[in-house]
């Protein structure tokens, strides 16, 4: 289960408990769920970016290895 699924699961638990969104507790839980969802989406975006950067670094590393082999041999 990824982070967005976990955030959705928590939101479902809160809704399943019958907590009304117009109560003080409901407002707090709704705000927390919104925050968790936004954070999960942001973390996933960052993870995707890190994966792309990792792939790009791998390509650069291979190119540098080829260049090093060409220059020193």
PyMOL Python script that loads the backbone (N, CA, C, O; Angstrom):
from pymol import cmd

cmd.read_pdbstr("""\
ATOM      1  N   UNK A   1       0.857  -1.174   0.000  1.00  0.00           N
ATOM      2  CA  UNK A   1       0.000   0.000   0.000  1.00  0.00           C
ATOM      3  C   UNK A   1       0.900   1.234   0.000  1.00  0.00           C
ATOM      4  O   UNK A   1       1.777   1.370   0.853  1.00  0.00           O
ATOM      5  N   UNK A   2       0.679   2.134  -0.964  1.00  0.00           N
ATOM      6  CA  UNK A   2       1.501   3.343  -1.011  1.00  0.00           C
ATOM      7  C   UNK A   2       0.907   4.424  -0.098  1.00  0.00           C
ATOM      8  O   UNK A   2      -0.123   4.217   0.543  1.00  0.00           O
ATOM      9  N   UNK A   3       1.574   5.568  -0.055  1.00  0.00           N
ATOM     10  CA  UNK A   3       1.176   6.613   0.893  1.00  0.00           C
ATOM     11  C   UNK A   3      -0.209   7.182   0.607  1.00  0.00           C
ATOM     12  O   UNK A   3      -0.980   7.424   1.535  1.00  0.00           O
ATOM     13  N   UNK A   4      -0.534   7.399  -0.670  1.00  0.00           N
ATOM     14  CA  UNK A   4      -1.860   7.949  -0.979  1.00  0.00           C
ATOM     15  C   UNK A   4      -2.957   6.949  -0.623  1.00  0.00           C
ATOM     16  O   UNK A   4      -4.035   7.340  -0.174  1.00  0.00           O
ATOM     17  N   UNK A   5      -2.686   5.674  -0.820  1.00  0.00           N
ATOM     18  CA  UNK A   5      -3.663   4.654  -0.436  1.00  0.00           C
ATOM     19  C   UNK A   5      -3.838   4.619   1.076  1.00  0.00           C
ATOM     20  O   UNK A   5      -4.953   4.447   1.570  1.00  0.00           O
ATOM     21  N   UNK A   6      -2.751   4.780   1.804  1.00  0.00           N
ATOM     22  CA  UNK A   6      -2.842   4.789   3.269  1.00  0.00           C
ATOM     23  C   UNK A   6      -3.625   6.002   3.754  1.00  0.00           C
ATOM     24  O   UNK A   6      -4.428   5.893   4.681  1.00  0.00           O
ATOM     25  N   UNK A   7      -3.395   7.163   3.130  1.00  0.00           N
ATOM     26  CA  UNK A   7      -4.138   8.368   3.500  1.00  0.00           C
ATOM     27  C   UNK A   7      -5.626   8.175   3.214  1.00  0.00           C
ATOM     28  O   UNK A   7      -6.471   8.571   4.018  1.00  0.00           O
ATOM     29  N   UNK A   8      -5.944   7.571   2.078  1.00  0.00           N
ATOM     30  CA  UNK A   8      -7.340   7.307   1.737  1.00  0.00           C
ATOM     31  C   UNK A   8      -7.957   6.304   2.714  1.00  0.00           C
ATOM     32  O   UNK A   8      -9.126   6.425   3.082  1.00  0.00           O
ATOM     33  N   UNK A   9      -7.166   5.320   3.127  1.00  0.00           N
ATOM     34  CA  UNK A   9      -7.646   4.331   4.101  1.00  0.00           C
ATOM     35  C   UNK A   9      -7.996   5.012   5.428  1.00  0.00           C
ATOM     36  O   UNK A   9      -9.032   4.724   6.027  1.00  0.00           O
ATOM     37  N   UNK A  10      -7.129   5.912   5.877  1.00  0.00           N
ATOM     38  CA  UNK A  10      -7.396   6.632   7.133  1.00  0.00           C
ATOM     39  C   UNK A  10      -8.651   7.485   6.995  1.00  0.00           C
ATOM     40  O   UNK A  10      -9.466   7.555   7.915  1.00  0.00           O
ATOM     41  N   UNK A  11      -8.801   8.136   5.842  1.00  0.00           N
ATOM     42  CA  UNK A  11     -10.000   8.937   5.614  1.00  0.00           C
ATOM     43  C   UNK A  11     -11.235   8.048   5.658  1.00  0.00           C
ATOM     44  O   UNK A  11     -12.258   8.435   6.223  1.00  0.00           O
ATOM     45  N   UNK A  12     -11.149   6.864   5.069  1.00  0.00           N
ATOM     46  CA  UNK A  12     -12.260   5.927   5.103  1.00  0.00           C
ATOM     47  C   UNK A  12     -12.582   5.470   6.514  1.00  0.00           C
ATOM     48  O   UNK A  12     -13.750   5.322   6.875  1.00  0.00           O
ATOM     49  N   UNK A  13     -11.542   5.247   7.313  1.00  0.00           N
ATOM     50  CA  UNK A  13     -11.776   4.865   8.714  1.00  0.00           C
ATOM     51  C   UNK A  13     -12.537   5.949   9.460  1.00  0.00           C
ATOM     52  O   UNK A  13     -13.465   5.668  10.218  1.00  0.00           O
ATOM     53  N   UNK A  14     -12.133   7.185   9.235  1.00  0.00           N
ATOM     54  CA  UNK A  14     -12.795   8.308   9.920  1.00  0.00           C
ATOM     55  C   UNK A  14     -14.244   8.411   9.474  1.00  0.00           C
ATOM     56  O   UNK A  14     -15.139   8.602  10.298  1.00  0.00           O
ATOM     57  N   UNK A  15     -14.482   8.284   8.161  1.00  0.00           N
ATOM     58  CA  UNK A  15     -15.854   8.338   7.663  1.00  0.00           C
ATOM     59  C   UNK A  15     -16.671   7.161   8.201  1.00  0.00           C
ATOM     60  O   UNK A  15     -17.848   7.310   8.529  1.00  0.00           O
ATOM     61  N   UNK A  16     -16.032   5.990   8.288  1.00  0.00           N
ATOM     62  CA  UNK A  16     -16.713   4.805   8.792  1.00  0.00           C
ATOM     63  C   UNK A  16     -17.082   4.905  10.264  1.00  0.00           C
ATOM     64  O   UNK A  16     -18.004   4.236  10.730  1.00  0.00           O
ATOM     65  N   UNK A  17     -16.362   5.739  10.985  1.00  0.00           N
ATOM     66  CA  UNK A  17     -16.656   5.928  12.404  1.00  0.00           C
ATOM     67  C   UNK A  17     -17.874   6.823  12.604  1.00  0.00           C
ATOM     68  O   UNK A  17     -18.378   6.964  13.719  1.00  0.00           O
ATOM     69  N   UNK A  18     -18.341   7.426  11.511  1.00  0.00           N
ATOM     70  CA  UNK A  18     -19.529   8.271  11.605  1.00  0.00           C
ATOM     71  C   UNK A  18     -19.268   9.645  12.175  1.00  0.00           C
ATOM     72  O   UNK A  18     -20.182  10.289  12.689  1.00  0.00           O
ATOM     73  N   UNK A  19     -18.047  10.098  12.094  1.00  0.00           N
ATOM     74  CA  UNK A  19     -17.722  11.431  12.602  1.00  0.00           C
ATOM     75  C   UNK A  19     -18.213  12.463  11.592  1.00  0.00           C
ATOM     76  O   UNK A  19     -17.832  12.428  10.422  1.00  0.00           O
ATOM     77  N   UNK A  20     -19.041  13.360  12.041  1.00  0.00           N
ATOM     78  CA  UNK A  20     -19.633  14.378  11.169  1.00  0.00           C
ATOM     79  C   UNK A  20     -18.610  15.482  10.883  1.00  0.00           C
ATOM     80  O   UNK A  20     -17.891  15.921  11.780  1.00  0.00           O
ATOM     81  N   UNK A  21     -18.555  15.924   9.627  1.00  0.00           N
ATOM     82  CA  UNK A  21     -17.589  16.935   9.216  1.00  0.00           C
ATOM     83  C   UNK A  21     -17.903  18.318   9.779  1.00  0.00           C
ATOM     84  O   UNK A  21     -17.051  19.206   9.758  1.00  0.00           O
ATOM     85  N   UNK A  22     -19.120  18.504  10.281  1.00  0.00           N
ATOM     86  CA  UNK A  22     -19.477  19.825  10.799  1.00  0.00           C
ATOM     87  C   UNK A  22     -19.227  19.969  12.304  1.00  0.00           C
ATOM     88  O   UNK A  22     -19.507  21.020  12.879  1.00  0.00           O
ATOM     89  N   UNK A  23     -18.700  18.917  12.944  1.00  0.00           N
ATOM     90  CA  UNK A  23     -18.341  19.016  14.362  1.00  0.00           C
ATOM     91  C   UNK A  23     -16.890  19.488  14.477  1.00  0.00           C
ATOM     92  O   UNK A  23     -16.143  19.467  13.499  1.00  0.00           O
ATOM     93  N   UNK A  24     -16.511  19.902  15.655  1.00  0.00           N
ATOM     94  CA  UNK A  24     -15.129  20.347  15.866  1.00  0.00           C
ATOM     95  C   UNK A  24     -14.139  19.213  15.581  1.00  0.00           C
ATOM     96  O   UNK A  24     -13.117  19.413  14.924  1.00  0.00           O
ATOM     97  N   UNK A  25     -14.464  18.021  16.089  1.00  0.00           N
ATOM     98  CA  UNK A  25     -13.589  16.873  15.856  1.00  0.00           C
ATOM     99  C   UNK A  25     -13.545  16.528  14.370  1.00  0.00           C
ATOM    100  O   UNK A  25     -12.484  16.216  13.830  1.00  0.00           O
ATOM    101  N   UNK A  26     -14.695  16.584  13.720  1.00  0.00           N
ATOM    102  CA  UNK A  26     -14.770  16.284  12.296  1.00  0.00           C
ATOM    103  C   UNK A  26     -13.942  17.239  11.463  1.00  0.00           C
ATOM    104  O   UNK A  26     -13.295  16.829  10.499  1.00  0.00           O
ATOM    105  N   UNK A  27     -13.957  18.512  11.831  1.00  0.00           N
ATOM    106  CA  UNK A  27     -13.162  19.516  11.115  1.00  0.00           C
ATOM    107  C   UNK A  27     -11.667  19.227  11.264  1.00  0.00           C
ATOM    108  O   UNK A  27     -10.901  19.352  10.308  1.00  0.00           O
ATOM    109  N   UNK A  28     -11.271  18.844  12.461  1.00  0.00           N
ATOM    110  CA  UNK A  28      -9.864  18.526  12.702  1.00  0.00           C
ATOM    111  C   UNK A  28      -9.451  17.302  11.900  1.00  0.00           C
ATOM    112  O   UNK A  28      -8.411  17.302  11.242  1.00  0.00           O
ATOM    113  N   UNK A  29     -10.284  16.247  11.959  1.00  0.00           N
ATOM    114  CA  UNK A  29      -9.965  15.027  11.208  1.00  0.00           C
ATOM    115  C   UNK A  29      -9.920  15.286   9.703  1.00  0.00           C
ATOM    116  O   UNK A  29      -9.060  14.749   9.004  1.00  0.00           O
ATOM    117  N   UNK A  30     -10.839  16.104   9.208  1.00  0.00           N
ATOM    118  CA  UNK A  30     -10.862  16.420   7.778  1.00  0.00           C
ATOM    119  C   UNK A  30      -9.594  17.180   7.382  1.00  0.00           C
ATOM    120  O   UNK A  30      -9.001  16.907   6.338  1.00  0.00           O
ATOM    121  N   UNK A  31      -9.188  18.127   8.215  1.00  0.00           N
ATOM    122  CA  UNK A  31      -7.973  18.893   7.929  1.00  0.00           C
ATOM    123  C   UNK A  31      -6.743  17.986   7.955  1.00  0.00           C
ATOM    124  O   UNK A  31      -5.853  18.122   7.115  1.00  0.00           O
ATOM    125  N   UNK A  32      -6.693  17.077   8.902  1.00  0.00           N
ATOM    126  CA  UNK A  32      -5.568  16.143   8.990  1.00  0.00           C
ATOM    127  C   UNK A  32      -5.541  15.235   7.764  1.00  0.00           C
ATOM    128  O   UNK A  32      -4.474  14.976   7.208  1.00  0.00           O
ATOM    129  N   UNK A  33      -6.698  14.753   7.344  1.00  0.00           N
ATOM    130  CA  UNK A  33      -6.763  13.893   6.152  1.00  0.00           C
ATOM    131  C   UNK A  33      -6.317  14.648   4.906  1.00  0.00           C
ATOM    132  O   UNK A  33      -5.593  14.104   4.073  1.00  0.00           O
ATOM    133  N   UNK A  34      -6.748  15.899   4.778  1.00  0.00           N
ATOM    134  CA  UNK A  34      -6.321  16.707   3.632  1.00  0.00           C
ATOM    135  C   UNK A  34      -4.807  16.900   3.648  1.00  0.00           C
ATOM    136  O   UNK A  34      -4.146  16.789   2.616  1.00  0.00           O
ATOM    137  N   UNK A  35      -4.274  17.187   4.820  1.00  0.00           N
ATOM    138  CA  UNK A  35      -2.834  17.365   4.951  1.00  0.00           C
ATOM    139  C   UNK A  35      -2.084  16.086   4.600  1.00  0.00           C
ATOM    140  O   UNK A  35      -1.097  16.121   3.865  1.00  0.00           O
ATOM    141  N   UNK A  36      -2.553  14.963   5.125  1.00  0.00           N
ATOM    142  CA  UNK A  36      -1.907  13.680   4.839  1.00  0.00           C
ATOM    143  C   UNK A  36      -1.925  13.375   3.342  1.00  0.00           C
ATOM    144  O   UNK A  36      -0.933  12.902   2.789  1.00  0.00           O
ATOM    145  N   UNK A  37      -3.051  13.645   2.694  1.00  0.00           N
ATOM    146  CA  UNK A  37      -3.162  13.399   1.261  1.00  0.00           C
ATOM    147  C   UNK A  37      -2.193  14.274   0.478  1.00  0.00           C
ATOM    148  O   UNK A  37      -1.497  13.790  -0.414  1.00  0.00           O
ATOM    149  N   UNK A  38      -2.147  15.555   0.808  1.00  0.00           N
ATOM    150  CA  UNK A  38      -1.222  16.470   0.123  1.00  0.00           C
ATOM    151  C   UNK A  38       0.229  16.060   0.345  1.00  0.00           C
ATOM    152  O   UNK A  38       1.035  16.099  -0.585  1.00  0.00           O
ATOM    153  N   UNK A  39       0.563  15.671   1.562  1.00  0.00           N
ATOM    154  CA  UNK A  39       1.925  15.244   1.861  1.00  0.00           C
ATOM    155  C   UNK A  39       2.273  13.969   1.103  1.00  0.00           C
ATOM    156  O   UNK A  39       3.380  13.836   0.581  1.00  0.00           O
ATOM    157  N   UNK A  40       1.334  13.038   1.043  1.00  0.00           N
ATOM    158  CA  UNK A  40       1.572  11.783   0.333  1.00  0.00           C
ATOM    159  C   UNK A  40       1.821  12.053  -1.150  1.00  0.00           C
ATOM    160  O   UNK A  40       2.728  11.470  -1.744  1.00  0.00           O
ATOM    161  N   UNK A  41       1.029  12.923  -1.741  1.00  0.00           N
ATOM    162  CA  UNK A  41       1.218  13.266  -3.156  1.00  0.00           C
ATOM    163  C   UNK A  41       2.569  13.936  -3.388  1.00  0.00           C
ATOM    164  O   UNK A  41       3.258  13.645  -4.366  1.00  0.00           O
ATOM    165  N   UNK A  42       2.935  14.825  -2.489  1.00  0.00           N
ATOM    166  CA  UNK A  42       4.221  15.522  -2.625  1.00  0.00           C
ATOM    167  C   UNK A  42       5.388  14.549  -2.486  1.00  0.00           C
ATOM    168  O   UNK A  42       6.356  14.630  -3.242  1.00  0.00           O
ATOM    169  N   UNK A  43       5.305  13.635  -1.530  1.00  0.00           N
ATOM    170  CA  UNK A  43       6.360  12.639  -1.340  1.00  0.00           C
ATOM    171  C   UNK A  43       6.481  11.756  -2.576  1.00  0.00           C
ATOM    172  O   UNK A  43       7.590  11.432  -3.000  1.00  0.00           O
ATOM    173  N   UNK A  44       5.358  11.368  -3.151  1.00  0.00           N
ATOM    174  CA  UNK A  44       5.396  10.552  -4.363  1.00  0.00           C
ATOM    175  C   UNK A  44       6.019  11.316  -5.529  1.00  0.00           C
ATOM    176  O   UNK A  44       6.776  10.742  -6.312  1.00  0.00           O
ATOM    177  N   UNK A  45       5.704  12.613  -5.649  1.00  0.00           N
ATOM    178  CA  UNK A  45       6.323  13.435  -6.696  1.00  0.00           C
ATOM    179  C   UNK A  45       7.835  13.514  -6.499  1.00  0.00           C
ATOM    180  O   UNK A  45       8.599  13.405  -7.457  1.00  0.00           O
ATOM    181  N   UNK A  46       8.257  13.702  -5.259  1.00  0.00           N
ATOM    182  CA  UNK A  46       9.685  13.769  -4.955  1.00  0.00           C
ATOM    183  C   UNK A  46      10.360  12.432  -5.251  1.00  0.00           C
ATOM    184  O   UNK A  46      11.466  12.400  -5.791  1.00  0.00           O
ATOM    185  N   UNK A  47       9.707  11.343  -4.904  1.00  0.00           N
ATOM    186  CA  UNK A  47      10.260  10.012  -5.191  1.00  0.00           C
ATOM    187  C   UNK A  47      10.426   9.800  -6.688  1.00  0.00           C
ATOM    188  O   UNK A  47      11.438   9.263  -7.137  1.00  0.00           O
ATOM    189  N   UNK A  48       9.432  10.221  -7.456  1.00  0.00           N
ATOM    190  CA  UNK A  48       9.535  10.101  -8.913  1.00  0.00           C
ATOM    191  C   UNK A  48      10.708  10.918  -9.447  1.00  0.00           C
ATOM    192  O   UNK A  48      11.446  10.459 -10.319  1.00  0.00           O
ATOM    193  N   UNK A  49      10.873  12.121  -8.924  1.00  0.00           N
ATOM    194  CA  UNK A  49      11.985  12.977  -9.349  1.00  0.00           C
ATOM    195  C   UNK A  49      13.332  12.353  -8.999  1.00  0.00           C
ATOM    196  O   UNK A  49      14.269  12.394  -9.796  1.00  0.00           O
ATOM    197  N   UNK A  50      13.424  11.781  -7.817  1.00  0.00           N
ATOM    198  CA  UNK A  50      14.667  11.139  -7.389  1.00  0.00           C
ATOM    199  C   UNK A  50      14.992   9.956  -8.302  1.00  0.00           C
ATOM    200  O   UNK A  50      16.151   9.753  -8.666  1.00  0.00           O
ATOM    201  N   UNK A  51      13.983   9.182  -8.667  1.00  0.00           N
ATOM    202  CA  UNK A  51      14.204   8.053  -9.571  1.00  0.00           C
ATOM    203  C   UNK A  51      14.712   8.535 -10.931  1.00  0.00           C
ATOM    204  O   UNK A  51      15.625   7.936 -11.500  1.00  0.00           O
ATOM    205  N   UNK A  52      14.124   9.616 -11.454  1.00  0.00           N
ATOM    206  CA  UNK A  52      14.563  10.167 -12.730  1.00  0.00           C
ATOM    207  C   UNK A  52      16.007  10.657 -12.637  1.00  0.00           C
ATOM    208  O   UNK A  52      16.811  10.419 -13.538  1.00  0.00           O
ATOM    209  N   UNK A  53      16.324  11.334 -11.554  1.00  0.00           N
ATOM    210  CA  UNK A  53      17.693  11.822 -11.363  1.00  0.00           C
ATOM    211  C   UNK A  53      18.677  10.668 -11.228  1.00  0.00           C
ATOM    212  O   UNK A  53      19.793  10.738 -11.745  1.00  0.00           O
ATOM    213  N   UNK A  54      18.275   9.618 -10.544  1.00  0.00           N
ATOM    214  CA  UNK A  54      19.130   8.446 -10.385  1.00  0.00           C
ATOM    215  C   UNK A  54      19.432   7.817 -11.745  1.00  0.00           C
ATOM    216  O   UNK A  54      20.569   7.433 -12.018  1.00  0.00           O
ATOM    217  N   UNK A  55      18.411   7.714 -12.592  1.00  0.00           N
ATOM    218  CA  UNK A  55      18.621   7.172 -13.933  1.00  0.00           C
ATOM    219  C   UNK A  55      19.557   8.069 -14.743  1.00  0.00           C
ATOM    220  O   UNK A  55      20.445   7.574 -15.438  1.00  0.00           O
ATOM    221  N   UNK A  56      19.362   9.378 -14.655  1.00  0.00           N
ATOM    222  CA  UNK A  56      20.208  10.318 -15.392  1.00  0.00           C
ATOM    223  C   UNK A  56      21.652  10.229 -14.909  1.00  0.00           C
ATOM    224  O   UNK A  56      22.579  10.281 -15.717  1.00  0.00           O
ATOM    225  N   UNK A  57      21.848  10.097 -13.610  1.00  0.00           N
ATOM    226  CA  UNK A  57      23.202   9.974 -13.069  1.00  0.00           C
ATOM    227  C   UNK A  57      23.840   8.679 -13.547  1.00  0.00           C
ATOM    228  O   UNK A  57      25.036   8.643 -13.838  1.00  0.00           O
ATOM    229  N   UNK A  58      23.052   7.621 -13.627  1.00  0.00           N
ATOM    230  CA  UNK A  58      23.572   6.354 -14.138  1.00  0.00           C
ATOM    231  C   UNK A  58      24.050   6.490 -15.572  1.00  0.00           C
ATOM    232  O   UNK A  58      25.104   5.960 -15.923  1.00  0.00           O
ATOM    233  N   UNK A  59      23.298   7.186 -16.403  1.00  0.00           N
ATOM    234  CA  UNK A  59      23.690   7.407 -17.801  1.00  0.00           C
ATOM    235  C   UNK A  59      24.967   8.240 -17.859  1.00  0.00           C
ATOM    236  O   UNK A  59      25.880   7.927 -18.623  1.00  0.00           O
ATOM    237  N   UNK A  60      25.031   9.292 -17.060  1.00  0.00           N
ATOM    238  CA  UNK A  60      26.232  10.138 -17.032  1.00  0.00           C
ATOM    239  C   UNK A  60      27.441   9.333 -16.571  1.00  0.00           C
ATOM    240  O   UNK A  60      28.534   9.482 -17.119  1.00  0.00           O
ATOM    241  N   UNK A  61      27.252   8.485 -15.572  1.00  0.00           N
ATOM    242  CA  UNK A  61      28.338   7.657 -15.069  1.00  0.00           C
ATOM    243  C   UNK A  61      28.860   6.720 -16.158  1.00  0.00           C
ATOM    244  O   UNK A  61      30.069   6.547 -16.308  1.00  0.00           O
ATOM    245  N   UNK A  62      27.949   6.123 -16.909  1.00  0.00           N
ATOM    246  CA  UNK A  62      28.362   5.240 -17.999  1.00  0.00           C
ATOM    247  C   UNK A  62      29.122   6.020 -19.066  1.00  0.00           C
ATOM    248  O   UNK A  62      30.130   5.546 -19.589  1.00  0.00           O
ATOM    249  N   UNK A  63      28.632   7.225 -19.389  1.00  0.00           N
ATOM    250  CA  UNK A  63      29.315   8.058 -20.382  1.00  0.00           C
ATOM    251  C   UNK A  63      30.713   8.448 -19.903  1.00  0.00           C
ATOM    252  O   UNK A  63      31.662   8.454 -20.686  1.00  0.00           O
ATOM    253  N   UNK A  64      30.835   8.770 -18.634  1.00  0.00           N
ATOM    254  CA  UNK A  64      32.144   9.119 -18.089  1.00  0.00           C
ATOM    255  C   UNK A  64      33.089   7.924 -18.100  1.00  0.00           C
ATOM    256  O   UNK A  64      34.283   8.080 -18.356  1.00  0.00           O
ATOM    257  N   UNK A  65      32.564   6.734 -17.824  1.00  0.00           N
ATOM    258  CA  UNK A  65      33.383   5.523 -17.905  1.00  0.00           C
ATOM    259  C   UNK A  65      33.901   5.319 -19.325  1.00  0.00           C
ATOM    260  O   UNK A  65      35.069   4.989 -19.530  1.00  0.00           O
ATOM    261  N   UNK A  66      33.015   5.519 -20.304  1.00  0.00           N
ATOM    262  CA  UNK A  66      33.431   5.384 -21.705  1.00  0.00           C
ATOM    263  C   UNK A  66      34.500   6.413 -22.061  1.00  0.00           C
ATOM    264  O   UNK A  66      35.485   6.092 -22.726  1.00  0.00           O
ATOM    265  N   UNK A  67      34.300   7.638 -21.619  1.00  0.00           N
ATOM    266  CA  UNK A  67      35.264   8.702 -21.891  1.00  0.00           C
ATOM    267  C   UNK A  67      36.598   8.411 -21.214  1.00  0.00           C
ATOM    268  O   UNK A  67      37.657   8.601 -21.811  1.00  0.00           O
ATOM    269  N   UNK A  68      36.544   7.957 -19.984  1.00  0.00           N
ATOM    270  CA  UNK A  68      37.755   7.617 -19.242  1.00  0.00           C
ATOM    271  C   UNK A  68      38.518   6.494 -19.950  1.00  0.00           C
ATOM    272  O   UNK A  68      39.742   6.548 -20.070  1.00  0.00           O
ATOM    273  N   UNK A  69      37.807   5.503 -20.405  1.00  0.00           N
ATOM    274  CA  UNK A  69      38.438   4.406 -21.133  1.00  0.00           C
ATOM    275  C   UNK A  69      39.089   4.915 -22.421  1.00  0.00           C
ATOM    276  O   UNK A  69      40.207   4.523 -22.755  1.00  0.00           O
ATOM    277  N   UNK A  70      38.391   5.781 -23.130  1.00  0.00           N
ATOM    278  CA  UNK A  70      38.915   6.330 -24.380  1.00  0.00           C
ATOM    279  C   UNK A  70      40.168   7.184 -24.138  1.00  0.00           C
ATOM    280  O   UNK A  70      41.136   7.097 -24.893  1.00  0.00           O
ATOM    281  N   UNK A  71      40.144   7.993 -23.101  1.00  0.00           N
ATOM    282  CA  UNK A  71      41.259   8.923 -22.849  1.00  0.00           C
ATOM    283  C   UNK A  71      42.473   8.182 -22.299  1.00  0.00           C
ATOM    284  O   UNK A  71      43.594   8.466 -22.720  1.00  0.00           O
ATOM    285  N   UNK A  72      42.294   7.262 -21.392  1.00  0.00           N
ATOM    286  CA  UNK A  72      43.426   6.657 -20.722  1.00  0.00           C
ATOM    287  C   UNK A  72      43.924   5.364 -21.355  1.00  0.00           C
ATOM    288  O   UNK A  72      44.922   4.802 -20.904  1.00  0.00           O
ATOM    289  N   UNK A  73      43.250   4.889 -22.386  1.00  0.00           N
ATOM    290  CA  UNK A  73      43.735   3.658 -23.025  1.00  0.00           C
ATOM    291  C   UNK A  73      44.145   3.901 -24.446  1.00  0.00           C
ATOM    292  O   UNK A  73      44.577   2.975 -25.132  1.00  0.00           O
TER     293      UNK A  73
END
""", "prot")
cmd.dss("prot")
cmd.show_as("cartoon", "prot")
cmd.util.cbc("prot")
cmd.orient("prot")
